[in-house]
Amino acid sequence: MPDALVLVADDGPVRTLTLNRPAALNSFTAEMHGQLRDALDAAAATETVRALILTGAGRGFCAGQDLNDPALAPGADGRVDVGAVVEASYKPLALRIRALPVPVIAQVNGVAAGAGANLALGCDIALAARSASFIQAFAKIALIPDCGGTWLLPRLAGRARALGLALTGDKLSAEQAERWGLIWQCVDDEALPAAALALAHKLAALPTQALAATRRALDDAADMDMAAALSMEARVQRERGHSHDFVEGVTAFREKRAPQFTDR
Ligand code: T3D
């Protein structure tokens, strides 16, 4: 589909979704939100997909909300219902990614601004090109961080850096993002696609359900005291212990062979 706003490509068990509005740095229109939602739902429903890569076409990853989108047209009172856009699009997007049954890698090929930055930070693992950058652009247009930014930033960077980034809207280089622990790794630009694909294949060979349960457990534990987290761990391990993949993992270890994980 030549004018698809989200391109879909498979490499064995790895599916790559590419935001495809390069002339506007892949900023989000309502239509692109819809296509991404459908693509994420399709990936979740496809048993053969075991890892997902999210990236952008051209020189940007995603510049957040398209500020020219008709969704931002003022109503009769001259005001824009930004909250409605967030409720309808960014909140479900952030939650959908966090609930996917497969690991999600953000392949940050270029600038990630506004909701685009927090989209990347909300993925399970963010790999960024050395030339990429992260910009909490919200304050410059009198908004607050969204797409999960208020929740993610202090947890990833600590309050001081979260506030510094959000209040100034300054550009954070990929190298600094790695040093501060916002992202997993920064790699040379030309190495990024291969690095992301290799990581995705590595994750695809691991027990998919356990990876999704690990993400969920870490997120849940963030709001628990230690005793509650320990109880949650016992409950989830009980479920995991009943899985085919657990039996396979232990059997493969004992038989000194590579495991073949199949649960999805
Ligand atoms: O409803 C709601 O608003 C709620 C949701 C909010 C979520 C948000 O994401 S709010 C934040 C929105 N995003 C921004 O404010 C970022 C705006 N963009 C920029 O600040 C800069 O473009 C960048 C720092 C990201 C990159 O700068 P640079 O110099 O590398 O590129 P550029 O020349 O500014 O942009 C290239 C083209 O992309 C340009 O178009 P042109 O002039 O070549 O025709 C530019 O207008 C377009 N573009 C970039 N960002 C957006 C955009 N067009 C529409 N919306 C954008 N967000």
Residues whose N, C-alpha, C, O or C-beta is under 5 A from the ligand:
A	BS01	T3D	A23 A24 L25 S27 A63 G64 Q65 D66 L67 N68 V82 V85 V111 A113 G114 A115 G116 A137
